[in-house]
């Protein structure tokens, strides 16, 4: 281990580097040109450039509506797992998450360095990126689940409106006004793109590509087939809504069946921590060897690593079983 006198310059240098990295990222994010910001806003509203109706498959609508070239700001925030077009749905401002994650990552790296070694403080940027990506991945997954659960009701609104003679475009706009968030925002985006001249199937497909929910692609397929064959889309959309409702019910049933496994995983994760805290209270000198002795610190680090690996494995198994 490095002595106290040698450790201080190392820690100061790591802290200065972390602060400089944070300031640099904030400066770059705020220093983007006005043209790039305008382009990003227009892209969110307009999506792809409207064109002629093309087949949905084999290089049709899906092939044409590819993501546009990313700006410098988008490339930077992509490192942290941020999707700017979906930032409005994040529970916290995305830049607040990135800024707050840096000192927390430095704290984690500092605590880990007492166990692993002083060199681990240089892993702060990696922990920073990992923590940010983990949060935004959780937010994206929560958003997708919410969209998935709300979609059948929004489709039912569209079907009822079309059945009474309201045009499909107006029915989509009505669903955007009446649906809860974030589904309302998705349908409002479709309505806005249709209003500026985009074909309806292109607008739906563009939304499906942006939000990453497979059920919206099914919706786009039904609309595209209706546009190419003619007729009313009410029966197809009604069947689609019924299928999605059954999928939601099946997913909830799977979660109920897996509740025992999740509870067991939580108990297995908490038990080692609770036992360690109890031993600290009962016999502090006995447990202090894990913090004061070099071999004890290595054992503690290996134990924490194996515990995290076990928690990740249990979470992955449960998630795969519900997929």
C-alpha positions in Angstrom: 0.0 0.0 0.0 1.1 3.6 -0.6 2.1 5.6 2.5 0.1 8.6 3.7 2.5 11.2 2.4 2.6 9.6 -1.1 -1.1 9.1 -1.2 -2.1 12.7 -0.7 -0.7 14.0 -4.0 -2.3 11.0 -5.8 -5.7 11.7 -4.3 -5.5 15.5 -4.9 -4.5 14.8 -8.6 -7.4 12.4 -9.0 -9.9 14.9 -7.5 -8.6 17.7 -9.7 -8.8 15.5 -12.8 -12.4 14.5 -11.9 -13.5 18.1 -11.4 -11.8 19.1 -14.6 -13.6 16.3 -16.5 -16.9 17.4 -15.1 -16.3 21.1 -15.9 -15.2 20.2 -19.4 -18.3 18.0 -20.1 -20.6 20.7 -18.8 -18.9 23.4 -20.9 -19.1 21.3 -24.0 -22.7 20.5 -23.5 -23.6 24.1 -22.9 -21.4 25.5 -25.7 -23.2 23.8 -28.6 -24.0 26.1 -31.4 -27.5 27.4 -31.9 -27.8 25.7 -35.2 -27.2 22.3 -33.7 -29.8 22.9 -31.1 -32.3 24.1 -33.7 -31.6 21.0 -35.8 -32.2 18.7 -32.8 -35.5 20.3 -32.0 -36.7 20.2 -35.6 -35.7 16.6 -35.8 -37.8 15.7 -32.7 -40.8 17.5 -34.2 -40.6 16.6 -37.8 -38.9 13.3 -37.8 -37.9 12.1 -41.2 -38.7 14.1 -44.4 -42.1 13.2 -45.7 -42.1 11.4 -49.0 -44.2 9.0 -51.1 -45.8 5.9 -49.7 -43.5 2.9 -49.9 -44.0 -0.7 -48.9 -43.4 -1.4 -45.3 -41.1 -4.4 -45.9 -37.9 -4.9 -47.9 -36.4 -1.5 -47.6 -39.6 0.5 -47.5 -40.7 2.7 -44.7 -38.5 1.2 -42.0 -35.4 1.4 -44.2 -36.0 5.0 -45.0 -36.7 6.2 -41.5 -33.2 5.7 -40.2 -31.7 7.9 -37.4 -30.2 11.1 -38.8 -26.5 12.0 -38.4 -25.8 12.8 -34.7 -24.6 16.2 -33.6 -21.6 16.6 -31.4 -23.8 17.0 -28.3 -25.7 13.8 -29.1 -22.4 11.9 -29.5 -21.2 13.1 -26.1 -24.3 12.4 -24.2 -24.6 9.0 -25.9 -21.5 8.0 -23.8 -23.7 8.4 -20.7 -26.7 6.5 -22.2 -28.8 9.6 -22.8 -31.4 9.7 -25.6 -32.2 13.4 -26.1 -35.4 12.7 -28.0 -36.8 10.9 -24.9 -35.3 13.2 -22.3 -38.6 14.8 -21.5 -39.7 11.4 -20.1 -36.8 11.0 -17.7 -37.8 11.4 -14.0 -34.9 13.9 -13.5 -33.2 16.3 -15.8 -30.6 14.3 -17.7 -27.7 16.8 -17.0 -28.6 16.8 -13.3 -28.1 13.0 -13.2 -24.7 13.3 -15.0 -23.5 16.0 -12.7 -24.7 14.3 -9.5 -23.3 11.0 -10.6 -19.7 12.3 -10.7 -19.2 13.1 -7.0 -21.0 9.9 -6.0 -18.7 7.9 -8.4 -15.7 9.6 -6.8 -16.9 8.6 -3.4 -17.4 5.0 -4.4 -14.0 4.9 -6.0 -12.5 6.4 -2.9 -14.1 3.8 -0.7 -13.1 1.0 -3.0 -9.5 2.3 -3.1 -9.2 1.6 0.6 -9.9 -2.1 -0.1 -8.4 -2.6 -3.6 -5.7 0.0 -3.7 -5.1 3.7 -4.2 -4.8 3.2 -8.0 -8.6 2.5 -8.1 -9.4 6.2 -7.8 -8.5 6.5 -11.5 -11.5 4.3 -12.2 -13.8 7.2 -11.3 -14.6 8.1 -15.0 -15.6 4.5 -15.7 -17.8 4.3 -12.6 -19.3 7.7 -13.5 -20.3 6.5 -17.0 -21.5 3.1 -15.7 -23.7 4.8 -13.0 -25.2 7.2 -15.5 -25.9 4.5 -18.1 -27.5 2.3 -15.4 -29.8 5.1 -14.3 -30.9 6.0 -17.9 -31.3 2.4 -18.8 -33.6 1.9 -15.8 -35.6 5.1 -16.9 -35.9 3.8 -20.5 -37.1 0.4 -19.3 -39.7 2.0 -17.0 -40.9 4.2 -19.9 -41.1 1.2 -22.3 -43.2 -0.8 -19.7 -45.5 2.2 -19.2 -46.0 2.7 -22.9 -46.6 -1.1 -23.3 -49.3 -1.1 -20.6 -51.1 2.1 -21.9 -51.0 1.2 -25.6 -54.2 -1.1 -25.6 -56.3 1.7 -24.2 -55.0 4.2 -26.7 -55.7 1.8 -29.5 -59.2 1.3 -28.2 -59.8 5.1 -28.3 -58.7 5.1 -31.9 -60.9 2.2 -32.8 -64.0 3.7 -31.2 -63.4 7.0 -32.9 -63.0 5.4 -36.4 -66.1 3.3 -35.9 -68.3 6.4 -35.4 -66.9 8.0 -38.6 -64.0 10.1 -37.4 -61.0 10.0 -39.8 -58.0 8.0 -38.6 -55.8 11.1 -38.4 -58.3 12.9 -36.1 -58.7 9.7 -34.0 -54.9 9.6 -33.4 -55.0 13.3 -32.4 -57.9 12.6 -30.0 -55.9 9.7 -28.4 -53.0 12.1 -27.9 -55.3 14.5 -26.0 -57.1 11.9 -23.9 -54.3 9.3 -23.1 -52.1 9.6 -20.0 -48.4 10.4 -20.3 -46.1 9.2 -21.9 -48.5 7.7 -24.4 -50.2 11.1 -25.0 -46.8 12.5 -26.1 -46.3 9.7 -28.6 -49.7 10.1 -30.2 -49.3 13.9 -30.2 -46.0 13.5 -32.0 -47.7 11.3 -34.6 -50.5 13.9 -35.1 -47.9 16.7 -35.4 -46.0 14.9 -38.1 -49.2 14.1 -40.0 -50.3 17.7 -39.8 -47.1 18.9 -41.5 -47.6 16.6 -44.5 -46.0 13.2 -43.5 -47.9 10.1 -44.6 -49.8 8.5 -41.7 -47.9 5.2 -42.0 -44.6 7.0 -42.1 -45.5 9.0 -39.0 -46.5 5.9 -37.0 -43.4 4.0 -38.2 -41.2 6.9 -37.2 -42.7 6.9 -33.7 -42.2 3.2 -33.5 -38.5 3.5 -34.3 -38.0 6.4 -31.8 -39.7 4.9 -28.8 -38.3 1.3 -29.2 -41.7 -0.4 -28.3 -42.4 -3.4 -30.5 -46.2 -3.0 -30.2 -46.0 0.4 -32.0 -44.3 -1.4 -34.9 -47.3 -3.8 -35.0 -49.5 -0.7 -35.1 -47.4 0.7 -38.0 -47.7 -2.6 -39.9 -51.5 -2.6 -39.5 -51.7 1.0 -40.8 -49.4 0.3 -43.7 -51.4 -2.8 -44.8 -54.7 -0.9 -44.5 -53.2 1.9 -46.7 -52.1 -0.5 -49.3 -55.3 -2.7 -49.4 -57.9 -0.2 -48.5 -60.8 -0.7 -46.1 -61.3 0.2 -42.5 -58.5 -0.5 -40.0 -60.9 -0.9 -37.1 -60.9 -4.8 -37.0 -57.2 -5.1 -37.3 -56.5 -2.5 -34.6 -59.2 -4.0 -32.3 -57.5 -7.4 -32.7 -54.1 -5.8 -32.0 -55.4 -4.1 -28.9 -56.9 -7.4 -27.6 -53.6 -9.3 -28.3 -51.6 -6.6 -26.4 -54.0 -6.7 -23.5 -53.5 -10.5 -23.3 -49.7 -9.9 -23.4 -49.9 -7.4 -20.5 -52.0 -9.8 -18.5 -49.5 -12.6 -19.2 -46.6 -10.5 -18.1 -48.3 -9.5 -14.9 -49.1 -13.2 -14.2 -45.4 -14.0 -14.8 -44.3 -11.4 -12.3 -46.7 -12.7 -9.8 -45.3 -16.2 -10.2 -41.8 -14.9 -10.0 -42.5 -12.9 -6.8 -41.2 -15.7 -4.6 -37.9 -15.8 -6.5 -37.5 -12.0 -6.3 -38.2 -12.1 -2.6 -35.6 -14.9 -2.1 -33.1 -12.8 -4.2 -33.6 -9.8 -2.0 -33.2 -11.8 1.2 -30.0 -13.4 -0.1 -28.6 -10.0 -1.0 -29.5 -8.4 2.4 -28.4 -11.3 4.6 -24.6 -10.9 4.2 -24.8 -7.2 4.8 -27.0 -7.5 7.8 -24.8 -10.3 9.3 -21.7 -8.1 8.8 -23.3 -5.2 10.5 -24.4 -7.4 13.4 -20.9 -8.8 13.9 -19.6 -5.2 13.9 -21.8 -4.4 16.8 -21.1 -7.6 18.7 -17.3 -7.7 18.2 -15.8 -4.7 16.4 -12.2 -5.8 16.9 -12.9 -9.1 15.2 -14.4 -7.5 12.1 -11.9 -4.6 12.1 -9.3 -6.9 10.6 -11.3 -6.6 7.3 -10.5 -2.9 7.2 -7.1 -2.6 8.9 -5.3 -5.6 7.6 -4.1 -5.9 4.0 -5.3 -9.5 3.6 -8.5 -8.6 5.3 -9.2 -5.8 2.8 -8.5 -8.2 -0.1 -11.0 -10.7 1.4 -13.6 -7.9 1.9 -13.1 -6.8 -1.7 -13.5 -10.3 -3.0 -16.6 -10.8 -0.9 -18.2 -7.6 -2.2 -17.4 -8.5 -5.8 -18.9 -12.0 -5.4 -22.0 -10.6 -3.7 -22.5 -8.1 -6.6 -21.9 -10.9 -9.1 -24.5 -13.1 -7.4 -27.1 -10.3 -7.3 -26.5 -9.6 -11.0 -26.9 -13.3 -11.9 -30.1 -13.7 -9.9 -31.5 -10.5 -11.5 -30.6 -11.7 -15.0 -32.2 -15.1 -14.5 -35.4 -13.6 -13.2 -35.5 -11.0 -16.0 -34.9 -13.7 -18.7 -37.6 -15.9 -17.2 -40.1 -13.0 -17.6 -39.0 -11.9 -21.1 
